[in-house]
Structures are given as structure tokens and as C-alpha cells.
Amino acid sequence: MQRPALSNLLIVAGALLMAWPLLAWTFGVYSQARLAQSFAARRPMAATRRAHRIAVTMSPHTRPHAIYVHMPARIAYEGAHPTSSESGAAWTDPQAFARLRIDRIGLNAMVVEGADLLSLQEGPGHLPETGLPGDYGNCAIAAHRDTWFRRLPELQIGDPIRVEMPNQTYTYTVWKKRVVDPNRTDLLDQGPSPVLTLITCTGPGYPHSRYRLLVFCRLQGSASS
């Protein structure tokens, strides 16, 4: 009796594994539609939201311990995210953070605030420890290499990147690309110039990839939305 039960359990487990990509894709499509709707509704409140977010931004000298992968291509920071009372960094919004458009790779996706497992199923995630689009410093956005950023390696120097906030659209151009170890968190430091960094896993090994692809983009201009 034990063998048939074990066989049935293995069959169910195999079916769930096969269905997981479809379930994840369906959840992503649903989340993106919901986020796009909430993003459009936020535009009249943009100035208030932006002022609140800037007020709780971390010090430019604060740095995460590592960019690492845990479970299927999860890109996040090592350790728990600090609370707002500890560092002022944990301002979160269940709605969309921004819209990211990259014509070269056909990407038009809503960006969420945060890079935890659930957030990255909904869309690319803005790393809370980094700056805002258009502001001085480094604004970092991470995503799975097998979903939102699967074509990120195709980007070329000079390609335009648009980040749409509720009240402003920022245009960046690809400046350089680097493949690094996860411990190169110094590359995410807040610098004197507005920079956008796109992050995903790369190299051999799945889901625990050994390297990270970083695409650095320089701010070219902005326009009111």
C-alpha cells in the first residue's frame, strides 16, 4: 500500500512542478494589470507620495551585505530589511512604483517597491535601499532572468531606457554592462550623479546562479507626465 501512495504523491508533485511556470505567468499577468490600473490612479497624488518617499531615504553611505539568489532566481539583499524606525528605509507601497519601458527588448512592465520573492513574481522590483529615479545617486531595479529581464543581456550601449513615475518620465541611456560576483555591492553605492542600474542573474547554474549582470544607465533628461 505504501508504494502506490508514494507513486501517486510523486505524480502529483511532478504535475505541480510542470504547472508552476504557467501559474507564475498567470499571476504575473494579473498583477501587472492590477498595478497598471493603480498606477494610473496615483497620478493626482504623485507629489505627496514622492515627498514622503524622499523623507525616508537611507543615507548614501548605507550598503547591503550582498546581492544574492535564494530559491528560483530570487534577487534580494542579504538579511532582513530594516524598519522605518531603524533606518527610514522601509517605506513600501502595495501599488506600482513606476513603469519601465525598454524598446530594445520589448519590455513594458510595472515596477514594484521591493525585491522579495512575492514582489518579483509581480514585476521588476525597486531595491528599497537605493535612490529614486531622477534623483542623485543609484536607483536599482532587479528582476528574474527567466521572466521580466530574460532579454536584458541584449541591451547595447546607448539604448534608451524610460522610467515613468506618476508625475515625471525619466530617460536614461545604457552606459556600460558588467558581470560581477554577488558581493560587489560597492557598485550600488549612492554616487554624485543620477544612475539607473538594472540587475539580474547570469552565468551557469539555475536557480542558484553564480554571477549578476548589472546594466548601468545614465540620466539624459526628464519630462512631466
Order of alpha helices (4+ residues) and beta strands (2+ residues): alpha-alpha-beta-beta-beta-beta-alpha-beta-beta-beta-beta-beta-beta
